[in-house]
Amino acid sequence: MLNDLKMRAFLIHLWAFVVVLAVLAGINLLTNPMTLWFVWVLIGWGIAVAAHDVALLLQMTHRRERIFNDPKMRAFLIHLFLYVAVNLVLLAVNLILTPQVWWFYW
């Protein structure tokens, strides 16, 4: 598993995500525990890590369907995943912070 360059790149990305988030959470909780701002980093970077994982899983599967073998189809699915994930996050932020004003669809 560690011999595969793409898997190694994903593991480095995941490791950096976990370490940096732990440091940011520590800074946030030590300096201002009433305002949890590190959660926004968790959400944003978490979407990127998840997209990296989806790309890796689509590429590493040994199935023969076009969706797994065609690079354009894989790119489309990764971008579709990102689009849906980001819009769901925007909807959640809209509902949590300003439920009286619907701005997420703009």
Secondary structure as GFF3:
##gff-version 3
##sequence-region A 1 106
A	DSSP	alpha_helix	5	31	.	.	.	ID=ss1
A	DSSP	alpha_helix	38	60	.	.	.	ID=ss2
A	DSSP	alpha_helix	66	69	.	.	.	ID=ss3
A	DSSP	alpha_helix	71	97	.	.	.	ID=ss4
###
